[in-house]
Amino acid sequence: MEGKPIIKKMVDITHKKSTLRIATAQATVKVSKPETIIAIENNTVPKGNVFAMSKAAGLLGVKKTPELLPDCHPIPIEFTEINYTIDGLNIIIDFTVKTIYKTGVEVEAMHGASIVALNLYDMLKPIDKGIEIHHIKLIQKHGGKSDYNKDLGQSLSAVVIVCSDTIAAGKKQDAAGKTIINKLEALAVNILDYLVIPDEAALIQEKTKMYVSRGVNLIIFTGGTGLSPRDVTPEALKPLLHRSIPGIEETIRSYGQQRTLYAMLSRSVAGMIEDTLVLALPGSTKGAAESIEAIFPEVLHLFKVAQGSRHEENK
């Protein structure tokens, strides 16, 4: 180990997508006598209005979470809600946090609930020496990839086609196509074929029609989406599409633009031919990887929707 650097770093979330994130945490403050509850309800606690002051403490505390917990990312706190429930001698605190960001707010919600509980303790201890704080826990969370079924890719088939004169001629090794395959396999998508072809519009159309006729669910091209004279993948595919899906194209470019200013020059394509989703992604390894990160696994939901529609039609 001598001479080897020890690296400590914050978790990298630059590849994640901003989505609505919600978390609710709960804490319980248990007082030791009914008189304490009565004092709270009658607002006769010497230090003031217990619930209002504790709410203010929680609002201040939740915003300082990343200042106190070193691996928490600074995030915008866009909504908080604090609810109190009195159950016998128990005061139950529910603390909800919302944001639209790349990472969740579970820790923020738990920190907020903790601060509310501590402030309750501090305000009530002059009149009750037997107060206890119990069960600080996460109640629920929403947002991020955990909301999407991990089995969305099961039973789906895919073909990955690399469009590159250089790679087809054996002058360069493919990395973009293999990156796409690794991502699809992680989602349990069955890879039926992987091939490399030159940038020829007729060949691109031929392969597309062949795999559509075989009922492949997903055909992904990588390469040929730039602006050089040989970049013809979009021109080859667009006449074949029965339905374009602009939202997928916009998401790919928006995600890429946040990471490199050259993403605006890419001409990604997304659309349906019969029941097959056809995607044309950038040919660079980084561009392909970012495009996949931008739309998967959420894009696979369209097959679930299509299957549901067919089921309804067959009733």
N, C-alpha and C positions, 0 to 999 in steps of 0.2 A: 504493500500500500504506500510505501515511502515514495514521495515525489509525485503521487497521483493526486490531481485536484479533486476536492470534494465539492460537488455542485449542488446547490440548493436553489430551487426555482418555484415560482408560482405555477399552478396548472395552466397550460396553454388553452385558451378558449377562442382563439382567433378563427378557428375553423367552424365554430358553431354558428347557428342561425338565431336571430332574435325572434322570440315568440312570447306569447302571453304566459307568464309564470305566476302561479298562485300557490301559496302555502298557508296552512292554518296550524298553529301550535297551541298547546294548552298547558296551563299550570294551575295548581290548586293550592290555595292558602287555607289552612285549617286553624281556626281560632279555638280557644279552650273553654269559652263560656258564652251563653246566649246574650249576655249584656253587651258584648263586643259587637255582635250583629245589630243589636238595637241601636247602639251608638252610631254605627255606620248609616243605618236607615234614617235615623233622625238628624243626621249631620251634626252630631255633638262631639265628635272626636276632637280633642284639643288642637291637633296640628292642622285641622281644616277638612275640606271635602275630600275624603279618601279616594273615591273613584275618579273624580276629576283630576286630582293631583297625580294619581298613579297612571292615568291615561297620558297625561303630559310627559311624565317620565318615560313611558314606553315609546312615545313618538320620538323623543329625543334620542333614546337609547338605540332604537332600531337603525337610525341613520349613522350611528357610530360603530356599527358591527365590524366593518373592515379595519377600523382603527385599533380594535382590540383583539381580533382574531387574525393572525398574520396571513393565513392562506385564503381568506375571503376576499373576493374581488369587489372593488367599489362599484356599486350598481345604483341606478336611479330608483328610489323608492317612490312609486307613483300612486300608491293607495295603501292605507292601513285602516283596519277596523278592530276595535276592542270591545268585547262583550263580557259582561259579568253575570254570573248566575249564582244565587245563594241557595245552597242545598243543606239545610240544617246548620251545622257549624263550618261547612265548607264554602269557600268563595272560589268558584271556578272561572278562570280567565281564558277566553278564546281570543287569540291574536292572529289576524289575517293580514298578509302582505301580498301586494300585486306589483308586477313590473312587466314591461316588455323589454326583454334583454336576452343575452346569450346563456345565462346560467340561472339556476333556480334560487328561490328565496327561503328555503327551509330553515337555514341557520339564522337568517334575519328574523323570521317569525318566532323561533325558539328563544332567541336573544331578547326580542321585544317582550315575550311572555315572562321571561325571567326577571326583566327589569321592573315590569308591572308588579310582579309578586314581591320583589325585594322592597319596592316603595310601599306596598301595602304593609309589609312587615315593619318597616321603619316608622310608619305613621301610627301603627296600632300598638307597638310594643310598650308605650307608656301606660296603656290601660289594660294590657293583656300580656303577661310574661310567658304564656304557654303556646305562642303561635308557632306553627310549623309550615314549611313549604314542601309540597309533595308533587310527584309525577309531572315533571316538565317533559313534554313529549310532543312529537309531530303527529297531528291528527290526519291531515291529508295534504296532498300536493298535486298540482296539475302543470302541464307544460313540458316542452322538450320531447326528446325521442321516446322517453318511457311511456308517453301517451299513445304511441303507435304500436300496433300489433307486431311483435317480433316475427310472426309467421306469415306476414304479408307476401313474402316471396315464395312460400311453399306452393308447389304444384305449378309454378310459372317456369317457362323455358325462355332462354335468351341465346342470341348469337352476337358475337363481337367481331366487327370487321374493321381492320386498320386500312385506311386509304393513304398510301404513301408510295411515290415512285422510288424513293431512296431505300426504304425498308424492303419493298418488293424486290428490288434489285440486289438485296443482300449487302448493301453498303452501310447499313446501320441497324442496330437492334431495336426492337419495339419495347417500349416501357409503358406507354399510355394504355394500350389495349390490355396489358396484363394487370395494370392498376385497376381498370374497370372490372375485369374478371374477379379480382380479389374482393372488391366491394360487393359485387353481386353474389358471390359464393357466401360471403358473411351474412347475407340476407336470405340464404337458403334457396336462391334462384338456381335452376339447373342450366348449366352452360352446355348447349347442344353442339356449338361449333365456334371456332376461333380461326380467322384467316386474315391474310394480308394480301391486298390487291393494289395495283397502281391507280393513280388518279385518272380514271377513265369513266366518263359519264355512262356509257353504254354498259360497262361491266358493273357499275354500282347499281344501275336499274335492274340488270339481269339477276344479280344476287338478291336484291330486295324482293323481287317478284317470286323468286324461287322459294325463299324462306316464308314469305306470306302464304304461299300455296300449301306449305307444310304445316301451317297453323302455329308457327312460332309466336309467342306472346310479345317478345321484345327484341328488336334489332337495333343495336347501337353501333354507329359508325364513329370512328375517331380519326380526325384528319380531313384536310380538304375544305375547311370552313373559313380559311383566311382570304386574302385578297390578291394572291399571286395568280398568274394566268392559268396555272394548273389546278387551282383550288375550285373544283367543280361539284363538290358533294351537294351543296344546297340546290344548285340548278338541276342536278340529276334527280333529287328526291321530291322536290316540291310538286312537279306535275303528277306524281304518283299518289300524293296524299288525298284522302277523302275528306279529312278534317284536320286543319292545323290547330295547334294548342298554343296560342301566343303567351299564355301565362307561364308555361314552362320555359319558353325562350327568354322571356323577360326576367324570370327568377335566376336563370343561369347567368345572364349578363350582369344583372344587378349584384349578385354575389361576387362575381369575378371583378367587377369594377371597384368594389370596396377593397380589393386586395392588389390589383394592378390596373393602372390607368389604360393599359392597352386592351383590356377586355372589350371595350366598345368596338373594336375592330373585328371581333369574332362574329361569324354569321351562323350561330347554332340554329338547328331546326328541330321542331318537335311536332308530331302529328300522327294520326291514325290512318292505316290502310286496312280496311275491314276491321278485324279485332286485334290487329297488331300495332303496338306502339313503336314508332320509328324515331330514333334520336340521332342527330348529327352533332358531335361534340368536337372541341378543339383537339388538335393532334399533339400538342405539347403534353408532357407528363403532368406538369403542374395544372395546366388548363383542363385536362381531362379529369384529374382528381378533384379539382374545385367544382367542376360542373356536376360531378356525381354527388359530392357533399351537399351541393345546393338543393338538389331535388329528391334525393333518396333518404329514407325509405318512403316518404310521403307520396311520391308519384305512383307507387305501386297500388295505392288506394283506388286508382281508376279501374283496375281489373276487378276489384271487389264490387265497385259500383256497376260495372258492366255485367258481371255475373248475376248480381241482384236483379237487374233489369230483365235479363233473359229468363230468370226464374219467374218473375211476375208475368212475362208474356206467355210462358208455358202453362200457367195455371188454368 
